[in-house]
Amino acid sequence: MALNSQQRDFRKAEVKRIFGWARAGESASVIGISGVGKSNLFNHIRDPQTQGMYLGELNTDTIIVRVNFHYAPDFTDRTVYSLILEQLEMLDGEKERLGLADETLAAMSDLHEKMLDAGSDTLKVQRYFKLAVRQLLAHSSRRLVILCDQFDEVYREAEPRFFAN
């Protein structure tokens, strides 16, 4: 199944604005009631051709993942970090475009497993998450953009310290 079935100019003004924020390293919120198309917008942004069109020379250095928090059984640090790492591990199909080595993805996967094995030890959970992300970003000019879908409940329920990292 294709990641994106939208036309290239789908929601052009919004997409241009979001990629502008991504290029500048800014945070942003896309807010709308259920069913207005936020997930379609995120899928369009995740599309490699769309990224190439809006990111230009930053295309191969910008890693964009969509994390759907609808699937979270709870909102502990461990769960939220795990959902993010799951999406990073799924970059296997984009490794050539992004210049990701198999070893990098394998190391991230190993650290993800260690993080899950850490259980409720918050310090270890945070440490393994940070180490996994560092594997992805180390020795490069890569940028990581995380599109958080169904984020409102995470924002209300997650530990406040989660947002400090």
PyMOL commands that place a pseudoatom at each C-alpha (Angstrom):
pseudoatom trace, name=CA, resn=MET, resi=1, chain=A, elem=C, hetatm=0, pos=[0.000, 0.000, 0.000]
pseudoatom trace, name=CA, resn=ALA, resi=2, chain=A, elem=C, hetatm=0, pos=[1.295, 3.444, -0.891]
pseudoatom trace, name=CA, resn=LEU, resi=3, chain=A, elem=C, hetatm=0, pos=[2.167, 5.794, 1.933]
pseudoatom trace, name=CA, resn=ASN, resi=4, chain=A, elem=C, hetatm=0, pos=[0.495, 8.702, 0.182]
pseudoatom trace, name=CA, resn=SER, resi=5, chain=A, elem=C, hetatm=0, pos=[-2.379, 8.746, -2.259]
pseudoatom trace, name=CA, resn=GLN, resi=6, chain=A, elem=C, hetatm=0, pos=[-2.743, 12.525, -2.291]
pseudoatom trace, name=CA, resn=GLN, resi=7, chain=A, elem=C, hetatm=0, pos=[-1.986, 14.880, -5.155]
pseudoatom trace, name=CA, resn=ARG, resi=8, chain=A, elem=C, hetatm=0, pos=[1.344, 16.716, -4.953]
pseudoatom trace, name=CA, resn=ASP, resi=9, chain=A, elem=C, hetatm=0, pos=[-0.412, 20.006, -4.158]
pseudoatom trace, name=CA, resn=PHE, resi=10, chain=A, elem=C, hetatm=0, pos=[-2.587, 18.506, -1.392]
pseudoatom trace, name=CA, resn=ARG, resi=11, chain=A, elem=C, hetatm=0, pos=[-3.145, 21.161, 1.303]
pseudoatom trace, name=CA, resn=LYS, resi=12, chain=A, elem=C, hetatm=0, pos=[-0.246, 23.087, -0.168]
pseudoatom trace, name=CA, resn=ALA, resi=13, chain=A, elem=C, hetatm=0, pos=[-0.400, 26.107, 2.168]
pseudoatom trace, name=CA, resn=GLU, resi=14, chain=A, elem=C, hetatm=0, pos=[-0.477, 23.962, 5.317]
pseudoatom trace, name=CA, resn=VAL, resi=15, chain=A, elem=C, hetatm=0, pos=[2.205, 21.583, 4.044]
pseudoatom trace, name=CA, resn=LYS, resi=16, chain=A, elem=C, hetatm=0, pos=[4.495, 24.467, 3.094]
pseudoatom trace, name=CA, resn=ARG, resi=17, chain=A, elem=C, hetatm=0, pos=[4.045, 26.015, 6.544]
pseudoatom trace, name=CA, resn=ILE, resi=18, chain=A, elem=C, hetatm=0, pos=[4.747, 22.720, 8.349]
pseudoatom trace, name=CA, resn=PHE, resi=19, chain=A, elem=C, hetatm=0, pos=[7.886, 22.047, 6.295]
pseudoatom trace, name=CA, resn=GLY, resi=20, chain=A, elem=C, hetatm=0, pos=[9.011, 25.609, 6.993]
pseudoatom trace, name=CA, resn=TRP, resi=21, chain=A, elem=C, hetatm=0, pos=[8.760, 24.910, 10.697]
pseudoatom trace, name=CA, resn=ALA, resi=22, chain=A, elem=C, hetatm=0, pos=[10.602, 21.604, 10.242]
pseudoatom trace, name=CA, resn=ARG, resi=23, chain=A, elem=C, hetatm=0, pos=[13.415, 23.326, 8.315]
pseudoatom trace, name=CA, resn=ALA, resi=24, chain=A, elem=C, hetatm=0, pos=[13.717, 25.919, 11.093]
pseudoatom trace, name=CA, resn=GLY, resi=25, chain=A, elem=C, hetatm=0, pos=[13.666, 23.311, 13.884]
pseudoatom trace, name=CA, resn=GLU, resi=26, chain=A, elem=C, hetatm=0, pos=[10.445, 24.724, 15.321]
pseudoatom trace, name=CA, resn=SER, resi=27, chain=A, elem=C, hetatm=0, pos=[7.625, 22.942, 17.131]
pseudoatom trace, name=CA, resn=ALA, resi=28, chain=A, elem=C, hetatm=0, pos=[4.056, 23.273, 15.946]
pseudoatom trace, name=CA, resn=SER, resi=29, chain=A, elem=C, hetatm=0, pos=[0.566, 21.950, 16.601]
pseudoatom trace, name=CA, resn=VAL, resi=30, chain=A, elem=C, hetatm=0, pos=[-1.921, 20.818, 14.007]
pseudoatom trace, name=CA, resn=ILE, resi=31, chain=A, elem=C, hetatm=0, pos=[-5.277, 20.928, 15.722]
pseudoatom trace, name=CA, resn=GLY, resi=32, chain=A, elem=C, hetatm=0, pos=[-8.621, 19.770, 14.397]
pseudoatom trace, name=CA, resn=ILE, resi=33, chain=A, elem=C, hetatm=0, pos=[-11.595, 17.685, 15.339]
pseudoatom trace, name=CA, resn=SER, resi=34, chain=A, elem=C, hetatm=0, pos=[-11.626, 14.002, 14.525]
pseudoatom trace, name=CA, resn=GLY, resi=35, chain=A, elem=C, hetatm=0, pos=[-12.147, 13.262, 10.857]
pseudoatom trace, name=CA, resn=VAL, resi=36, chain=A, elem=C, hetatm=0, pos=[-10.889, 16.533, 9.350]
pseudoatom trace, name=CA, resn=GLY, resi=37, chain=A, elem=C, hetatm=0, pos=[-7.842, 14.891, 7.758]
pseudoatom trace, name=CA, resn=LYS, resi=38, chain=A, elem=C, hetatm=0, pos=[-4.909, 15.371, 10.130]
pseudoatom trace, name=CA, resn=SER, resi=39, chain=A, elem=C, hetatm=0, pos=[-3.756, 11.783, 9.576]
pseudoatom trace, name=CA, resn=ASN, resi=40, chain=A, elem=C, hetatm=0, pos=[-3.968, 12.212, 5.788]
pseudoatom trace, name=CA, resn=LEU, resi=41, chain=A, elem=C, hetatm=0, pos=[-1.934, 15.397, 6.127]
pseudoatom trace, name=CA, resn=PHE, resi=42, chain=A, elem=C, hetatm=0, pos=[0.702, 13.571, 8.189]
pseudoatom trace, name=CA, resn=ASN, resi=43, chain=A, elem=C, hetatm=0, pos=[0.842, 10.701, 5.674]
pseudoatom trace, name=CA, resn=HIS, resi=44, chain=A, elem=C, hetatm=0, pos=[1.353, 13.243, 2.900]
pseudoatom trace, name=CA, resn=ILE, resi=45, chain=A, elem=C, hetatm=0, pos=[4.188, 14.873, 4.856]
pseudoatom trace, name=CA, resn=ARG, resi=46, chain=A, elem=C, hetatm=0, pos=[5.764, 11.450, 5.449]
pseudoatom trace, name=CA, resn=ASP, resi=47, chain=A, elem=C, hetatm=0, pos=[5.817, 10.727, 1.711]
pseudoatom trace, name=CA, resn=PRO, resi=48, chain=A, elem=C, hetatm=0, pos=[9.424, 10.795, 0.378]
pseudoatom trace, name=CA, resn=GLN, resi=49, chain=A, elem=C, hetatm=0, pos=[8.396, 12.627, -2.818]
pseudoatom trace, name=CA, resn=THR, resi=50, chain=A, elem=C, hetatm=0, pos=[6.576, 15.279, -0.810]
pseudoatom trace, name=CA, resn=GLN, resi=51, chain=A, elem=C, hetatm=0, pos=[9.611, 15.649, 1.449]
pseudoatom trace, name=CA, resn=GLY, resi=52, chain=A, elem=C, hetatm=0, pos=[11.879, 16.055, -1.564]
pseudoatom trace, name=CA, resn=MET, resi=53, chain=A, elem=C, hetatm=0, pos=[9.618, 18.728, -3.005]
pseudoatom trace, name=CA, resn=TYR, resi=54, chain=A, elem=C, hetatm=0, pos=[9.486, 20.830, 0.175]
pseudoatom trace, name=CA, resn=LEU, resi=55, chain=A, elem=C, hetatm=0, pos=[12.834, 20.102, 1.846]
pseudoatom trace, name=CA, resn=GLY, resi=56, chain=A, elem=C, hetatm=0, pos=[15.141, 20.344, -1.150]
pseudoatom trace, name=CA, resn=GLU, resi=57, chain=A, elem=C, hetatm=0, pos=[18.754, 19.837, -0.085]
pseudoatom trace, name=CA, resn=LEU, resi=58, chain=A, elem=C, hetatm=0, pos=[17.664, 18.919, 3.465]
pseudoatom trace, name=CA, resn=ASN, resi=59, chain=A, elem=C, hetatm=0, pos=[15.625, 15.970, 2.177]
pseudoatom trace, name=CA, resn=THR, resi=60, chain=A, elem=C, hetatm=0, pos=[18.228, 13.283, 2.859]
pseudoatom trace, name=CA, resn=ASP, resi=61, chain=A, elem=C, hetatm=0, pos=[19.145, 14.763, 6.252]
pseudoatom trace, name=CA, resn=THR, resi=62, chain=A, elem=C, hetatm=0, pos=[15.594, 15.052, 7.574]
pseudoatom trace, name=CA, resn=ILE, resi=63, chain=A, elem=C, hetatm=0, pos=[14.032, 11.988, 9.148]
pseudoatom trace, name=CA, resn=ILE, resi=64, chain=A, elem=C, hetatm=0, pos=[10.273, 12.311, 9.542]
pseudoatom trace, name=CA, resn=VAL, resi=65, chain=A, elem=C, hetatm=0, pos=[8.242, 9.741, 11.441]
pseudoatom trace, name=CA, resn=ARG, resi=66, chain=A, elem=C, hetatm=0, pos=[4.554, 9.667, 12.332]
pseudoatom trace, name=CA, resn=VAL, resi=67, chain=A, elem=C, hetatm=0, pos=[3.717, 8.271, 15.764]
pseudoatom trace, name=CA, resn=ASN, resi=68, chain=A, elem=C, hetatm=0, pos=[0.071, 7.392, 16.324]
pseudoatom trace, name=CA, resn=PHE, resi=69, chain=A, elem=C, hetatm=0, pos=[-0.589, 7.533, 20.051]
pseudoatom trace, name=CA, resn=HIS, resi=70, chain=A, elem=C, hetatm=0, pos=[-4.049, 6.061, 19.554]
pseudoatom trace, name=CA, resn=TYR, resi=71, chain=A, elem=C, hetatm=0, pos=[-2.324, 2.694, 20.017]
pseudoatom trace, name=CA, resn=ALA, resi=72, chain=A, elem=C, hetatm=0, pos=[-0.795, 3.557, 23.400]
pseudoatom trace, name=CA, resn=PRO, resi=73, chain=A, elem=C, hetatm=0, pos=[-2.050, 1.297, 26.213]
pseudoatom trace, name=CA, resn=ASP, resi=74, chain=A, elem=C, hetatm=0, pos=[-0.884, 3.915, 28.722]
pseudoatom trace, name=CA, resn=PHE, resi=75, chain=A, elem=C, hetatm=0, pos=[1.154, 7.105, 28.692]
pseudoatom trace, name=CA, resn=THR, resi=76, chain=A, elem=C, hetatm=0, pos=[4.209, 6.172, 30.708]
pseudoatom trace, name=CA, resn=ASP, resi=77, chain=A, elem=C, hetatm=0, pos=[7.590, 7.352, 29.463]
pseudoatom trace, name=CA, resn=ARG, resi=78, chain=A, elem=C, hetatm=0, pos=[8.335, 3.765, 28.474]
pseudoatom trace, name=CA, resn=THR, resi=79, chain=A, elem=C, hetatm=0, pos=[5.244, 3.466, 26.273]
pseudoatom trace, name=CA, resn=VAL, resi=80, chain=A, elem=C, hetatm=0, pos=[5.618, 6.858, 24.606]
pseudoatom trace, name=CA, resn=TYR, resi=81, chain=A, elem=C, hetatm=0, pos=[9.319, 6.327, 23.912]
pseudoatom trace, name=CA, resn=SER, resi=82, chain=A, elem=C, hetatm=0, pos=[8.631, 2.807, 22.648]
pseudoatom trace, name=CA, resn=LEU, resi=83, chain=A, elem=C, hetatm=0, pos=[6.058, 4.010, 20.128]
pseudoatom trace, name=CA, resn=ILE, resi=84, chain=A, elem=C, hetatm=0, pos=[8.567, 6.572, 18.839]
pseudoatom trace, name=CA, resn=LEU, resi=85, chain=A, elem=C, hetatm=0, pos=[11.349, 3.986, 18.568]
pseudoatom trace, name=CA, resn=GLU, resi=86, chain=A, elem=C, hetatm=0, pos=[9.017, 1.571, 16.761]
pseudoatom trace, name=CA, resn=GLN, resi=87, chain=A, elem=C, hetatm=0, pos=[8.559, 4.149, 14.037]
pseudoatom trace, name=CA, resn=LEU, resi=88, chain=A, elem=C, hetatm=0, pos=[12.289, 4.841, 13.855]
pseudoatom trace, name=CA, resn=GLU, resi=89, chain=A, elem=C, hetatm=0, pos=[12.958, 1.125, 13.466]
pseudoatom trace, name=CA, resn=MET, resi=90, chain=A, elem=C, hetatm=0, pos=[10.525, 1.084, 10.537]
pseudoatom trace, name=CA, resn=LEU, resi=91, chain=A, elem=C, hetatm=0, pos=[12.833, 3.407, 8.566]
pseudoatom trace, name=CA, resn=ASP, resi=92, chain=A, elem=C, hetatm=0, pos=[14.368, 0.298, 7.012]
pseudoatom trace, name=CA, resn=GLY, resi=93, chain=A, elem=C, hetatm=0, pos=[12.545, 1.025, 3.743]
pseudoatom trace, name=CA, resn=GLU, resi=94, chain=A, elem=C, hetatm=0, pos=[14.067, 4.503, 3.598]
pseudoatom trace, name=CA, resn=LYS, resi=95, chain=A, elem=C, hetatm=0, pos=[17.603, 3.645, 4.694]
pseudoatom trace, name=CA, resn=GLU, resi=96, chain=A, elem=C, hetatm=0, pos=[19.148, 4.226, 1.274]
pseudoatom trace, name=CA, resn=ARG, resi=97, chain=A, elem=C, hetatm=0, pos=[17.543, 7.658, 0.814]
pseudoatom trace, name=CA, resn=LEU, resi=98, chain=A, elem=C, hetatm=0, pos=[18.494, 8.671, 4.354]
pseudoatom trace, name=CA, resn=GLY, resi=99, chain=A, elem=C, hetatm=0, pos=[21.937, 7.060, 4.328]
pseudoatom trace, name=CA, resn=LEU, resi=100, chain=A, elem=C, hetatm=0, pos=[21.169, 4.798, 7.287]
pseudoatom trace, name=CA, resn=ALA, resi=101, chain=A, elem=C, hetatm=0, pos=[23.440, 1.830, 7.861]
pseudoatom trace, name=CA, resn=ASP, resi=102, chain=A, elem=C, hetatm=0, pos=[22.003, -1.562, 8.782]
pseudoatom trace, name=CA, resn=GLU, resi=103, chain=A, elem=C, hetatm=0, pos=[24.197, -1.434, 11.881]
pseudoatom trace, name=CA, resn=THR, resi=104, chain=A, elem=C, hetatm=0, pos=[22.528, 1.796, 13.006]
pseudoatom trace, name=CA, resn=LEU, resi=105, chain=A, elem=C, hetatm=0, pos=[19.053, 0.310, 12.717]
pseudoatom trace, name=CA, resn=ALA, resi=106, chain=A, elem=C, hetatm=0, pos=[20.184, -2.875, 14.486]
pseudoatom trace, name=CA, resn=ALA, resi=107, chain=A, elem=C, hetatm=0, pos=[21.750, -0.882, 17.338]
pseudoatom trace, name=CA, resn=MET, resi=108, chain=A, elem=C, hetatm=0, pos=[18.554, 1.155, 17.720]
pseudoatom trace, name=CA, resn=SER, resi=109, chain=A, elem=C, hetatm=0, pos=[16.525, -2.042, 17.831]
pseudoatom trace, name=CA, resn=ASP, resi=110, chain=A, elem=C, hetatm=0, pos=[18.806, -3.531, 20.508]
pseudoatom trace, name=CA, resn=LEU, resi=111, chain=A, elem=C, hetatm=0, pos=[18.526, -0.381, 22.614]
pseudoatom trace, name=CA, resn=HIS, resi=112, chain=A, elem=C, hetatm=0, pos=[14.753, -0.414, 22.179]
pseudoatom trace, name=CA, resn=GLU, resi=113, chain=A, elem=C, hetatm=0, pos=[14.647, -3.971, 23.558]
pseudoatom trace, name=CA, resn=LYS, resi=114, chain=A, elem=C, hetatm=0, pos=[16.833, -2.944, 26.505]
pseudoatom trace, name=CA, resn=MET, resi=115, chain=A, elem=C, hetatm=0, pos=[14.508, -0.019, 27.135]
pseudoatom trace, name=CA, resn=LEU, resi=116, chain=A, elem=C, hetatm=0, pos=[11.498, -2.341, 27.181]
pseudoatom trace, name=CA, resn=ASP, resi=117, chain=A, elem=C, hetatm=0, pos=[13.343, -4.724, 29.515]
pseudoatom trace, name=CA, resn=ALA, resi=118, chain=A, elem=C, hetatm=0, pos=[14.013, -1.816, 31.901]
pseudoatom trace, name=CA, resn=GLY, resi=119, chain=A, elem=C, hetatm=0, pos=[10.371, -1.961, 32.977]
pseudoatom trace, name=CA, resn=SER, resi=120, chain=A, elem=C, hetatm=0, pos=[9.451, 0.876, 35.298]
pseudoatom trace, name=CA, resn=ASP, resi=121, chain=A, elem=C, hetatm=0, pos=[13.035, 2.037, 35.880]
pseudoatom trace, name=CA, resn=THR, resi=122, chain=A, elem=C, hetatm=0, pos=[12.490, 5.529, 34.464]
pseudoatom trace, name=CA, resn=LEU, resi=123, chain=A, elem=C, hetatm=0, pos=[16.171, 6.442, 34.481]
pseudoatom trace, name=CA, resn=LYS, resi=124, chain=A, elem=C, hetatm=0, pos=[17.093, 3.400, 32.372]
pseudoatom trace, name=CA, resn=VAL, resi=125, chain=A, elem=C, hetatm=0, pos=[14.109, 3.941, 30.082]
pseudoatom trace, name=CA, resn=GLN, resi=126, chain=A, elem=C, hetatm=0, pos=[15.191, 7.521, 29.405]
pseudoatom trace, name=CA, resn=ARG, resi=127, chain=A, elem=C, hetatm=0, pos=[18.828, 6.522, 28.982]
pseudoatom trace, name=CA, resn=TYR, resi=128, chain=A, elem=C, hetatm=0, pos=[18.128, 3.762, 26.442]
pseudoatom trace, name=CA, resn=PHE, resi=129, chain=A, elem=C, hetatm=0, pos=[15.777, 6.030, 24.495]
pseudoatom trace, name=CA, resn=LYS, resi=130, chain=A, elem=C, hetatm=0, pos=[18.400, 8.787, 24.297]
pseudoatom trace, name=CA, resn=LEU, resi=131, chain=A, elem=C, hetatm=0, pos=[21.095, 6.307, 23.269]
pseudoatom trace, name=CA, resn=ALA, resi=132, chain=A, elem=C, hetatm=0, pos=[18.847, 4.923, 20.522]
pseudoatom trace, name=CA, resn=VAL, resi=133, chain=A, elem=C, hetatm=0, pos=[18.124, 8.388, 19.132]
pseudoatom trace, name=CA, resn=ARG, resi=134, chain=A, elem=C, hetatm=0, pos=[21.820, 9.252, 19.311]
pseudoatom trace, name=CA, resn=GLN, resi=135, chain=A, elem=C, hetatm=0, pos=[22.548, 6.183, 17.168]
pseudoatom trace, name=CA, resn=LEU, resi=136, chain=A, elem=C, hetatm=0, pos=[20.343, 7.713, 14.514]
pseudoatom trace, name=CA, resn=LEU, resi=137, chain=A, elem=C, hetatm=0, pos=[21.687, 11.248, 14.730]
pseudoatom trace, name=CA, resn=ALA, resi=138, chain=A, elem=C, hetatm=0, pos=[25.350, 10.654, 15.623]
pseudoatom trace, name=CA, resn=HIS, resi=139, chain=A, elem=C, hetatm=0, pos=[28.067, 11.975, 13.346]
pseudoatom trace, name=CA, resn=SER, resi=140, chain=A, elem=C, hetatm=0, pos=[25.627, 13.540, 10.928]
pseudoatom trace, name=CA, resn=SER, resi=141, chain=A, elem=C, hetatm=0, pos=[23.675, 16.652, 10.169]
pseudoatom trace, name=CA, resn=ARG, resi=142, chain=A, elem=C, hetatm=0, pos=[20.409, 14.727, 10.415]
pseudoatom trace, name=CA, resn=ARG, resi=143, chain=A, elem=C, hetatm=0, pos=[17.284, 16.300, 11.822]
pseudoatom trace, name=CA, resn=LEU, resi=144, chain=A, elem=C, hetatm=0, pos=[14.489, 14.308, 13.427]
pseudoatom trace, name=CA, resn=VAL, resi=145, chain=A, elem=C, hetatm=0, pos=[10.878, 15.412, 12.964]
pseudoatom trace, name=CA, resn=ILE, resi=146, chain=A, elem=C, hetatm=0, pos=[8.249, 13.553, 14.966]
pseudoatom trace, name=CA, resn=LEU, resi=147, chain=A, elem=C, hetatm=0, pos=[4.651, 13.947, 13.828]
pseudoatom trace, name=CA, resn=CYS, resi=148, chain=A, elem=C, hetatm=0, pos=[2.483, 13.053, 16.810]
pseudoatom trace, name=CA, resn=ASP, resi=149, chain=A, elem=C, hetatm=0, pos=[-0.994, 11.870, 15.860]
pseudoatom trace, name=CA, resn=GLN, resi=150, chain=A, elem=C, hetatm=0, pos=[-3.674, 11.566, 18.555]
pseudoatom trace, name=CA, resn=PHE, resi=151, chain=A, elem=C, hetatm=0, pos=[-1.400, 13.534, 20.883]
pseudoatom trace, name=CA, resn=ASP, resi=152, chain=A, elem=C, hetatm=0, pos=[-4.007, 15.311, 23.014]
pseudoatom trace, name=CA, resn=GLU, resi=153, chain=A, elem=C, hetatm=0, pos=[-4.345, 12.474, 25.520]
pseudoatom trace, name=CA, resn=VAL, resi=154, chain=A, elem=C, hetatm=0, pos=[-0.563, 12.077, 25.780]
pseudoatom trace, name=CA, resn=TYR, resi=155, chain=A, elem=C, hetatm=0, pos=[-0.298, 15.777, 26.554]
pseudoatom trace, name=CA, resn=ARG, resi=156, chain=A, elem=C, hetatm=0, pos=[-2.868, 15.469, 29.335]
pseudoatom trace, name=CA, resn=GLU, resi=157, chain=A, elem=C, hetatm=0, pos=[-1.775, 12.124, 30.798]
pseudoatom trace, name=CA, resn=ALA, resi=158, chain=A, elem=C, hetatm=0, pos=[2.013, 11.821, 30.422]
pseudoatom trace, name=CA, resn=GLU, resi=159, chain=A, elem=C, hetatm=0, pos=[4.312, 12.825, 33.236]
pseudoatom trace, name=CA, resn=PRO, resi=160, chain=A, elem=C, hetatm=0, pos=[5.176, 16.540, 32.992]
pseudoatom trace, name=CA, resn=ARG, resi=161, chain=A, elem=C, hetatm=0, pos=[8.906, 15.716, 33.064]
pseudoatom trace, name=CA, resn=PHE, resi=162, chain=A, elem=C, hetatm=0, pos=[8.448, 13.824, 29.785]
pseudoatom trace, name=CA, resn=PHE, resi=163, chain=A, elem=C, hetatm=0, pos=[8.156, 17.158, 27.997]
pseudoatom trace, name=CA, resn=ALA, resi=164, chain=A, elem=C, hetatm=0, pos=[11.365, 18.487, 29.565]
pseudoatom trace, name=CA, resn=ASN, resi=165, chain=A, elem=C, hetatm=0, pos=[13.562, 16.104, 27.542]
for i in range(1, 165): cmd.bond("trace and resi %d" % i, "trace and resi %d" % (i + 1))
show_as sticks, trace
zoom trace
